[in-house]
Amino acid sequence: MIKERLQSFKFAFKGIRLLFLSETNAKIHLAFTFLVMAGGLFFSVSTTEWCLLVLAIVMVLCAEGMNTAIEYLTDLVSPNFHELAGKTKDVAAGAVLITAIGAAIVGCIIFLPKIWAYFCL
C-alpha cells in the first residue's frame, strides 16, 4: 500500500513537471508566483495576507492544471474540430482567466496600499 501511494506521488510530480515544461501560460503564472512571493517578503505582508496570497496562487495554478488536463483529454477524444470540443476548451480557459483575475484583485488589495506608502511617504 505504501508503495502504491509513493507511486501516485511520482505520477503527480510528473504531471506538475509536464505542466510547467509544456504550457506557456503555466510558466507565466509561475513567474508571477515568484514575483508575488518576492513582493510579500519585501513588504513584510502579514500572516493573513500570506494566506490569501498563497490561496490565490494555488487556485490559479490548479485552474491552469485542470485546463491543461481538459485540453489534453479533449484533443484525445476529438482530434478533429468539433464545436463542442471548442466550447469545452473555451470554458476551461475562461475558468483560468476568472481565477487569475480574482488573484490579481487579491494582489492589488494587498500590495497597492503598500506600494503607495513606499513610494509616496
Residue frames relative to the residue before (quaternion, step in Angstrom):
aa qw qx qy qz dx dy dz
M 1.0000 0.0000 0.0000 0.0000 0.00 0.00 0.00
I 0.6478 0.5031 -0.3234 0.4719 3.59 0.96 -0.82
K 0.6292 0.5400 -0.3307 0.4507 3.56 1.01 -0.81
E 0.6472 0.5149 -0.3119 0.4677 3.60 1.01 -0.80
R 0.6440 0.5114 -0.3211 0.4698 3.59 0.99 -0.82
L 0.6531 0.5044 -0.3160 0.4682 3.58 0.93 -0.85
Q 0.6310 0.5300 -0.3239 0.4648 3.57 1.06 -0.78
S 0.6498 0.5090 -0.3275 0.4598 3.61 0.99 -0.77
F 0.6169 0.5200 -0.3418 0.4818 3.60 1.09 -0.64
K 0.6128 0.5506 -0.3408 0.4531 3.57 1.03 -0.79
F 0.6711 0.4856 -0.2944 0.4767 3.59 0.92 -0.90
A 0.6421 0.5272 -0.3249 0.4519 3.58 0.99 -0.81
F 0.6693 0.4796 -0.3008 0.4811 3.60 0.92 -0.86
K 0.5931 0.5506 -0.3519 0.4703 3.59 1.12 -0.63
G 0.6598 0.5077 -0.2978 0.4671 3.58 1.00 -0.84
I 0.6367 0.5150 -0.3243 0.4735 3.58 0.99 -0.80
R 0.6430 0.5186 -0.3135 0.4682 3.56 0.96 -0.90
L 0.6533 0.5150 -0.3060 0.4629 3.57 0.91 -0.93
L 0.6214 0.5559 -0.3353 0.4385 3.58 0.96 -0.86
F 0.7681 0.3918 -0.2090 0.4614 3.56 0.71 -1.08
L 0.6563 0.4903 -0.3247 0.4728 3.60 1.15 -0.38
S 0.7815 0.3842 -0.1825 0.4565 3.59 1.02 -0.73
E 0.7536 0.3948 -0.2078 0.4828 3.60 1.09 -0.54
T 0.4245 -0.7267 0.4870 0.2333 3.56 -0.59 1.19
N 0.6662 0.5060 -0.3162 0.4474 3.59 0.89 -0.87
A 0.6176 0.5282 -0.3502 0.4658 3.60 1.06 -0.66
K 0.6269 0.5254 -0.3295 0.4716 3.59 1.05 -0.72
I 0.6376 0.5141 -0.3200 0.4762 3.57 1.02 -0.80
H 0.6543 0.5002 -0.3126 0.4733 3.59 0.92 -0.87
L 0.6438 0.5162 -0.3199 0.4656 3.59 1.00 -0.77
A 0.6274 0.5240 -0.3346 0.4688 3.59 1.01 -0.78
F 0.6624 0.4842 -0.3059 0.4829 3.59 0.96 -0.82
T 0.5742 0.5777 -0.3740 0.4435 3.58 1.12 -0.61
F 0.6908 0.4648 -0.2788 0.4786 3.57 0.85 -0.96
L 0.6214 0.5364 -0.3361 0.4617 3.59 1.05 -0.71
V 0.6646 0.4932 -0.2955 0.4773 3.58 0.94 -0.91
M 0.6506 0.5090 -0.3233 0.4617 3.60 0.95 -0.82
A 0.6395 0.5084 -0.3221 0.4784 3.58 1.00 -0.80
G 0.6508 0.5087 -0.3107 0.4703 3.58 0.99 -0.82
G 0.6395 0.5284 -0.3217 0.4565 3.56 1.01 -0.77
L 0.6583 0.4845 -0.3041 0.4893 3.56 1.02 -0.79
F 0.6602 0.5258 -0.3107 0.4373 3.58 0.90 -0.93
F 0.7741 0.3472 -0.1758 0.4993 3.57 0.89 -0.94
S 0.3621 -0.7629 0.4702 0.2566 3.60 1.29 0.12
V 0.0324 0.8277 -0.5583 0.0470 3.57 0.69 1.06
S 0.5809 -0.6051 0.4286 0.3358 3.54 -1.21 0.58
T 0.6826 -0.4685 0.3630 0.4275 3.55 -1.30 0.21
T 0.6444 0.5140 -0.3159 0.4698 3.57 0.97 -0.82
E 0.6557 0.5014 -0.3092 0.4723 3.58 0.96 -0.85
W 0.6172 0.5312 -0.3420 0.4689 3.60 1.04 -0.75
C 0.6442 0.5279 -0.3217 0.4503 3.56 0.93 -0.88
L 0.6720 0.4881 -0.2967 0.4713 3.58 0.93 -0.88
L 0.6505 0.5120 -0.3154 0.4638 3.58 0.99 -0.82
V 0.6612 0.4966 -0.3077 0.4707 3.59 0.91 -0.91
L 0.6386 0.5221 -0.3252 0.4625 3.59 0.95 -0.82
A 0.6614 0.4998 -0.3050 0.4687 3.59 0.93 -0.89
I 0.6493 0.5178 -0.3124 0.4612 3.59 0.94 -0.90
V 0.6808 0.4924 -0.2918 0.4570 3.57 0.82 -1.00
M 0.6411 0.5250 -0.3333 0.4499 3.59 0.96 -0.78
V 0.6630 0.4949 -0.3128 0.4666 3.60 0.92 -0.84
L 0.6766 0.4888 -0.3016 0.4608 3.59 0.87 -0.92
C 0.6441 0.5024 -0.3186 0.4808 3.61 1.03 -0.74
A 0.6387 0.5149 -0.3311 0.4662 3.59 0.95 -0.81
E 0.6456 0.5115 -0.3172 0.4701 3.58 0.98 -0.81
G 0.6456 0.5152 -0.3136 0.4684 3.57 1.01 -0.79
M 0.6620 0.4903 -0.3051 0.4779 3.58 0.93 -0.86
N 0.6239 0.5354 -0.3330 0.4617 3.58 1.01 -0.79
T 0.6604 0.5019 -0.3052 0.4678 3.58 0.92 -0.88
A 0.6472 0.5112 -0.3190 0.4669 3.58 0.95 -0.85
I 0.6477 0.5078 -0.3142 0.4732 3.59 0.98 -0.84
E 0.6423 0.5142 -0.3275 0.4647 3.60 0.98 -0.78
Y 0.6459 0.5125 -0.3246 0.4634 3.61 0.92 -0.85
L 0.6904 0.4813 -0.2844 0.4592 3.55 0.84 -0.97
T 0.6386 0.5225 -0.3246 0.4623 3.58 0.99 -0.81
D 0.6532 0.5028 -0.3122 0.4722 3.58 0.97 -0.82
L 0.6303 0.5377 -0.3317 0.4511 3.59 1.08 -0.67
V 0.7698 0.3765 -0.2006 0.4748 3.57 0.75 -1.03
S 0.7863 0.1758 -0.1032 0.5833 3.59 1.20 -0.39
P 0.0603 -0.8448 0.5310 0.0274 3.61 0.45 1.17
N 0.6860 0.3888 -0.2712 0.5519 3.60 1.17 -0.48
F 0.6448 -0.5299 0.3688 0.4092 3.54 -1.20 0.46
H 0.0911 0.7420 -0.6612 0.0626 3.50 -1.09 0.87
E 0.5705 -0.6350 0.3996 0.3340 3.57 -0.89 0.93
L 0.6788 0.4869 -0.2990 0.4613 3.61 0.91 -0.86
A 0.6075 0.5339 -0.3569 0.4675 3.59 1.08 -0.64
G 0.6466 0.5168 -0.3097 0.4679 3.56 1.00 -0.81
K 0.6500 0.5061 -0.3128 0.4728 3.56 0.98 -0.85
T 0.6207 0.5512 -0.3389 0.4427 3.57 1.00 -0.82
K 0.6853 0.4762 -0.2799 0.4745 3.55 0.88 -0.95
D 0.6466 0.5294 -0.3218 0.4451 3.58 0.98 -0.82
V 0.6640 0.4946 -0.3073 0.4691 3.58 0.92 -0.88
A 0.6433 0.5141 -0.3249 0.4650 3.61 0.96 -0.82
A 0.6598 0.4897 -0.3069 0.4803 3.59 0.97 -0.83
G 0.6258 0.5408 -0.3293 0.4555 3.57 1.06 -0.74
A 0.6260 0.5333 -0.3358 0.4593 3.58 1.05 -0.74
V 0.6254 0.5139 -0.3381 0.4801 3.59 1.04 -0.72
L 0.6540 0.5197 -0.3152 0.4504 3.57 0.92 -0.88
I 0.6355 0.5187 -0.3313 0.4663 3.60 0.94 -0.83
T 0.6628 0.5032 -0.3005 0.4660 3.57 0.93 -0.90
A 0.6655 0.5025 -0.3040 0.4606 3.58 0.94 -0.88
I 0.6317 0.5142 -0.3336 0.4747 3.59 1.01 -0.74
G 0.6415 0.5154 -0.3215 0.4685 3.58 0.97 -0.81
A 0.6538 0.5028 -0.3105 0.4726 3.58 0.98 -0.84
A 0.6384 0.5216 -0.3261 0.4627 3.58 1.02 -0.77
I 0.6297 0.5209 -0.3318 0.4712 3.58 1.03 -0.74
V 0.6261 0.5174 -0.3327 0.4792 3.59 0.96 -0.84
G 0.6600 0.5144 -0.3050 0.4548 3.58 0.91 -0.93
C 0.6591 0.5050 -0.3090 0.4639 3.58 0.95 -0.83
I 0.6419 0.5242 -0.3250 0.4556 3.59 0.94 -0.86
I 0.7153 0.4422 -0.2547 0.4774 3.57 0.97 -0.84
F 0.8023 0.3743 -0.1758 0.4306 3.57 0.74 -1.04
L 0.6039 0.5973 -0.3868 0.3591 3.63 0.92 -0.69
P 0.6633 0.4743 -0.3392 0.4690 3.67 0.85 -0.73
K 0.6503 0.5116 -0.3189 0.4622 3.59 1.04 -0.73
I 0.6447 0.5019 -0.3159 0.4824 3.58 1.00 -0.79
W 0.6335 0.5357 -0.3158 0.4603 3.56 0.98 -0.89
A 0.6835 0.4765 -0.2863 0.4732 3.58 0.87 -0.95
Y 0.6447 0.5383 -0.3265 0.4336 3.61 0.98 -0.77
F 0.7782 0.3626 -0.1826 0.4792 3.57 0.86 -0.98
C 0.7671 0.3982 -0.1996 0.4618 3.60 1.07 -0.56
L 0.7021 0.4261 -0.2902 0.4912 3.60 1.18 -0.02
